[in-house]
Amino acid sequence: MTQAATTAVTFAIETLDQSLEEGAALLRDHWHEVALFQDLQILDPDYEIYRDAEKKNALIIATARDAQTKKLIGYHVIFLRRGLHYKGVLQAVDDIYYLEPAYRLGWTAVRLIKFAENEARRRGAQLSIARAKAKSQHGALFKRMGYELSDEVFLKRL
């Protein structure tokens, strides 16, 4: 087992400004790991959408940090929104989820997801929607956590 896998991790809800500088580096690693068509889908987040959601209390940025070094090692970003077809249901819709590879052993991933779910529940969300990239193992993780397969998403270059 690696040293990182045995290191304590802390979780917090942070603002975009609190997490953006460190998060940008992780986001680039995340993009390299899972994005299809990287020549087309150039990483360039529209931070104004995030800032707008944050002003409306509709953005959750759950972070994971190494307890010893305080280094950001993961995040789970969720948007809160009313269902397009079920406007009576406040949904916690995942945007992105990432954990540095050295920290993926053990329960850190589950603890981060549960931490984010609890914040969404506290804010009134009734349903959590999580997606898993085909290149990741997250689908199996979400199934073990009680999520049910609802949709499959396909991409095609036009």
NORCOR-V787248 format. One record per residue. N is the residue number from 1. RES is the residue in one small letter. PSI is psi as a letter, one per 20 degrees, with the letter a starting at -180 (none if undefined). OMEGA is omega in whole degrees, 0 to 359 (NA if undefined). BURIAL is 1 if it has 16 or more other ideal C-beta (glycine too) atoms within 10 Angstrom, else 0. Layout:
<<N	RES	PSI	OMEGA	BURIAL> <N	RES	PSI	OMEGA	BURIAL>>
//
This chain:
<<1	m	p	181	0> <2	t	r	178	0> <3	q	g	182	0> <4	a	h	182	1> <5	a	h	181	0> <6	t	i	181	0> <7	t	q	177	1> <8	a	q	181	0> <9	v	q	175	1> <10	t	q	181	0> <11	f	q	180	1> <12	a	r	169	0> <13	i	p	182	1> <14	e	r	174	1> <15	t	r	177	0> <16	l	g	181	0> <17	d	h	180	0> <18	q	h	188	0> <19	s	i	190	1> <20	l	g	184	0> <21	e	g	178	0> <22	e	h	182	1> <23	g	h	180	1> <24	a	h	178	0> <25	a	g	178	0> <26	l	h	180	1> <27	l	h	178	1> <28	r	g	177	0> <29	d	g	179	0> <30	h	g	180	1> <31	w	g	179	1> <32	h	h	184	0> <33	e	h	191	0> <34	v	i	188	1> <35	a	p	171	0> <36	l	r	175	0> <37	f	l	184	0> <38	q	h	175	0> <39	d	h	180	0> <40	l	g	183	0> <41	q	m	181	0> <42	i	p	181	0> <43	l	o	181	0> <44	d	m	184	0> <45	p	q	175	0> <46	d	n	186	0> <47	y	i	178	0> <48	e	h	177	0> <49	i	g	179	0> <50	y	g	180	1> <51	r	g	178	0> <52	d	g	178	0> <53	a	h	180	1> <54	e	g	178	1> <55	k	h	181	0> <56	k	j	183	0> <57	n	k	182	0> <58	a	j	179	1> <59	l	p	175	1> <60	i	p	173	1> <61	i	n	177	1> <62	a	p	183	1> <63	t	q	173	1> <64	a	p	180	1> <65	r	q	173	1> <66	d	p	186	1> <67	a	h	182	0> <68	q	g	185	0> <69	t	i	184	0> <70	k	j	180	0> <71	k	p	175	0> <72	l	p	182	1> <73	i	i	179	1> <74	g	r	179	1> <75	y	q	171	1> <76	h	o	183	1> <77	v	p	185	1> <78	i	p	171	1> <79	f	p	174	1> <80	l	p	180	1> <81	r	q	173	1> <82	r	q	178	0> <83	g	p	180	0> <84	l	h	180	0> <85	h	i	183	0> <86	y	m	189	0> <87	k	i	177	0> <88	g	i	183	0> <89	v	o	174	0> <90	l	p	184	1> <91	q	q	171	1> <92	a	o	186	1> <93	v	o	182	1> <94	d	q	176	1> <95	d	f	178	1> <96	i	q	179	1> <97	y	p	179	1> <98	y	q	175	1> <99	l	p	180	1> <100	e	q	183	1> <101	p	h	182	0> <102	a	i	183	0> <103	y	j	185	1> <104	r	i	177	0> <105	l	q	178	0> <106	g	b	189	0> <107	w	j	185	0> <108	t	g	181	1> <109	a	g	179	1> <110	v	g	181	0> <111	r	h	178	0> <112	l	g	180	1> <113	i	g	180	1> <114	k	h	178	0> <115	f	g	179	1> <116	a	g	178	1> <117	e	g	181	1> <118	n	h	177	0> <119	e	g	178	1> <120	a	g	178	1> <121	r	g	180	0> <122	r	h	180	0> <123	r	j	174	0> <124	g	j	180	0> <125	a	q	181	1> <126	q	i	184	0> <127	l	p	177	0> <128	s	p	180	1> <129	i	o	182	1> <130	a	p	177	1> <131	r	q	178	1> <132	a	p	176	1> <133	k	q	180	1> <134	a	h	182	0> <135	k	j	183	0> <136	s	r	177	0> <137	q	j	187	0> <138	h	h	179	1> <139	g	g	179	0> <140	a	h	178	0> <141	l	g	180	1> <142	f	h	178	1> <143	k	g	179	0> <144	r	h	181	0> <145	m	j	176	0> <146	g	j	177	0> <147	y	q	178	1> <148	e	q	179	0> <149	l	p	181	0> <150	s	g	184	0> <151	d	q	168	0> <152	e	q	182	0> <153	v	p	181	0> <154	f	q	176	0> <155	l	q	176	0> <156	k	p	176	0> <157	r	p	180	0> <158	l	none	NA	0>>
//
